Structures are given as structure tokens and as C-alpha cells.
């Protein structure tokens, strides 16, 4: 009985095992669970509309279209760096659609660092991977997740979505 109690307590206090344990909101405010993407790779990107890297939206869309059978790109708008994502969710969605033809999923605006960091990004920035851990440095950092929900690579902002560093993993 004592062993069972310890096991139950451990399960209750254990952190998430994979990204599939996270439930989020879309940019339209609807609930969505990352578990719906089991079996596909995910490219999770913190985005912003007024950043020097904003044109990466076009490559993210191309990547999403080119690898749609095995990859889901998900953008997470964040206003953590230089106030470069000041707008409301509706404005962000309109901007992405109008300027870059974005059809891949976007979450509601989140925080990707600091005291109010999204639980998903807290998990991603501390999860073991072969690259690096720690705070996100700027907009358009990318996290490549395998088909089982585990972080396999993390890329800084300057790594473009269609770069060989990313596409070789797909």
C-alpha cells in the first residue's frame, strides 16, 4: 500500500512527459491539445509581427505545405522582445493571413520567458536536447519535436525554416 501511495504522489507531482501533455488555446480562443498531433513532427516557433525575422512566416508556411504529411508548424505569437507583437489575437491572425498566407495553426498570444512564461515554453526551454537549454533569446526560435512528443532540436532565430539544419530532420 505504501508503494502504491508513493507512486500516486510521484505521478501527481511529475512534470509533463512530452509536449502532448499540454492543452492550449488557438488564436481564435478555442481549446486545442497538442496530443492531436501524435505521430507527426512539430515545429514550435515563437513569433512576432514587427520583427526583422517576421518574413520567416513565408518560409514557415512553405515548410508546412511541403511537409504536411509528416510535420505540423505551430506559431506562438509573443510580445517578449522589443514589444514586437503588441496587437490583439485578431490583429495578429489578420496580419499573418494577409501578409504571409499563413494557414498553419497559431496559438493565442503567450509569454515565452519571464515570470509569466507559458508552461509549454518553460518545458521546452528546460527540456534536454542536443543543442542548448535556457531562455529564448529572441523571436522566431524554433523547437523541433519528434513524433512521440520529445524535443529533438532547438534552433535560434537566424536558422531559417527551410534551412538544411531543419529540413534534414524531416
C-alpha positions in Angstrom: 0.0 0.0 0.0 2.9 2.4 0.9 4.5 1.8 -2.5 1.2 2.5 -4.3 0.8 5.7 -2.4 4.3 6.8 -3.3 3.7 6.0 -6.9 0.4 8.0 -7.0 2.1 11.0 -5.3 5.0 10.8 -7.8 2.6 10.8 -10.7 0.7 13.8 -9.4 3.8 15.9 -9.0 5.7 14.7 -12.0 6.0 17.3 -14.7 4.9 16.8 -18.3 6.5 13.9 -20.1 6.1 15.4 -23.6 4.5 18.3 -25.5 1.4 16.1 -25.8 0.6 16.8 -22.2 -0.2 20.5 -23.0 -3.6 22.0 -23.7 -3.6 25.4 -25.2 -5.8 28.0 -26.9 -5.8 28.8 -30.6 -5.6 32.3 -31.8 -9.4 32.2 -32.1 -9.7 31.3 -28.5 -10.6 27.7 -29.0 -9.2 24.8 -26.9 -6.7 22.6 -28.6 -4.5 19.8 -27.3 -1.1 19.1 -28.8 -1.8 15.4 -28.4 -3.9 15.6 -31.6 -0.6 15.8 -33.5 0.8 12.5 -32.2 2.6 10.6 -35.0 3.8 13.8 -36.7 6.8 16.1 -36.0 6.1 19.5 -34.7 8.0 22.8 -35.3 7.0 25.1 -32.5 8.0 28.7 -33.1 7.7 31.9 -31.0 6.6 34.6 -33.5 6.1 38.4 -33.7 4.7 40.6 -36.4 7.1 43.6 -36.1 10.4 41.8 -36.1 13.3 41.6 -38.5 12.6 37.9 -38.6 8.9 38.3 -39.4 9.4 37.4 -43.1 10.2 33.8 -41.8 6.4 33.4 -41.7 6.6 32.9 -45.5 9.1 30.0 -45.1 7.2 28.6 -42.2 4.1 28.3 -44.5 6.2 26.8 -47.3 7.6 24.3 -44.8 4.2 23.4 -43.5 2.9 22.9 -47.0 5.9 20.9 -48.3 6.0 18.5 -45.3 2.3 18.5 -44.4 2.1 14.7 -44.3 4.7 14.5 -41.5 5.1 17.9 -39.9 2.8 20.5 -38.2 4.2 24.0 -37.8 2.6 25.9 -34.9 3.2 29.6 -34.3 3.1 31.1 -30.8 2.9 34.9 -31.0 4.7 36.5 -28.1 5.4 40.1 -27.1 8.5 39.4 -25.0 11.1 41.1 -27.2 11.1 44.8 -28.0 7.3 45.0 -27.9 7.3 43.5 -31.4 3.9 41.7 -31.0 1.7 44.4 -29.5 -1.6 43.6 -31.2 -4.6 41.5 -30.1 -5.0 38.0 -31.3 -7.5 39.0 -34.0 -5.0 41.6 -35.4 -2.1 39.0 -35.4 -4.2 36.5 -37.2 -5.3 39.0 -39.9 -1.7 40.2 -40.3 -0.3 36.7 -40.8 -3.1 35.7 -43.2 -3.0 38.9 -45.3 0.8 39.3 -45.5 2.1 35.7 -45.5 -0.9 33.5 -46.3 -0.5 31.7 -43.0 -2.8 28.7 -42.7 -0.7 26.7 -40.2 -2.0 26.7 -36.6 -1.4 29.8 -34.4 -1.9 29.9 -30.7 -3.2 32.8 -28.7 -0.5 35.3 -27.7 1.7 33.8 -25.0 4.7 34.7 -23.0 7.9 32.8 -23.8 10.1 34.0 -21.0 10.0 35.6 -17.6 7.7 35.2 -14.6 4.6 34.7 -16.8 6.2 32.2 -19.2 3.8 29.7 -20.8 4.1 26.3 -19.2 4.8 24.9 -22.7 7.8 27.2 -23.2 9.0 26.6 -19.6 9.0 22.9 -20.5 10.7 23.5 -23.9 13.4 25.7 -22.6 14.4 23.3 -19.9 13.9 20.0 -21.7 17.1 18.1 -22.5 18.2 18.3 -26.2 21.4 18.0 -28.1 21.6 21.8 -28.8 21.1 24.1 -25.7 18.7 24.9 -22.9 17.8 28.2 -21.2 15.8 31.3 -22.0 14.7 32.1 -25.5 16.9 35.0 -26.8 14.6 36.5 -29.5 11.6 36.0 -31.7 11.4 33.0 -34.1 13.3 30.5 -32.1 12.3 27.0 -33.2 11.7 23.8 -31.4 11.6 20.6 -33.4 9.6 17.8 -31.7 9.6 14.2 -32.8 6.6 12.0 -33.5 6.5 10.9 -29.8 6.3 14.5 -28.4 10.0 14.8 -27.4 12.2 17.8 -28.2 14.9 16.7 -30.6 16.4 20.0 -31.7 16.3 23.7 -30.9 17.3 26.4 -33.3 18.0 30.1 -32.8 16.2 32.8 -34.7 18.7 33.0 -37.5 18.1 29.5 -38.6 15.5 29.8 -41.4 12.6 27.3 -41.6 13.8 25.9 -44.9 17.5 25.6 -43.9 19.2 22.2 -44.3 19.6 22.1 -40.5 15.8 21.7 -40.2 14.8 20.0 -43.4 17.4 17.2 -43.0 15.4 16.2 -39.9 12.2 15.8 -41.8 
